[in-house]
Amino acid sequence: MGISNFWFYTIMIVVILHAVVGFAYLLYKLTPKKKSKNEGETAKKDNF
């Protein structure tokens, strides 16, 4: 039974890591983007 426990834990670790990475990616994509100071300055220069 030792080998079956190895595969069970391996698959469970992969599933848990997949869920954690997916959740972190969703949080990253859903956070509002902040405008940097450089973007505002270049927009003002382009308008003359």
N, C-alpha and C positions, 0 to 999 in steps of 0.2 A: 504494500500500500504506500510505500515511501515515494515511488515514482509518480503515483496519481496525485499525491499532495503537491508535488513540484509543479505539475501542469495546472492544477487548480489555482495555486497561488500566482503563477506566472500570468495566467489569463485574467485573474482578478486585478492584478497590478496594472496590466495593460488597459483594462476597462476603466479603472479608477483614474489613471493618468489621462486617458482620453477625455473623460468627463471634466476633469480639472482644467486641462488645456482648452477645451471647447468653451467652458464658462469664462475663463480669462480672456479668450479671444472676443467673445460677445461683449464683455465689459469694455474692452479696448475699443471696439467698433462703435459702441453706443455712447461713449463719452463725448461731450461737445468739444469741438476743436477750438483752441484759443488762437487768436491772431497774434503773430509776433510783431514786435515794433518795426522790424524791417519791412514787413508787407505793407503797413500803413504809410511808411515814408516813401516807398517806391510808387505807390498809387498817387500820392500827392504830387510827386515830381512829374509823373506822366501827364497830369492834367494841365499843366502850364497855367 
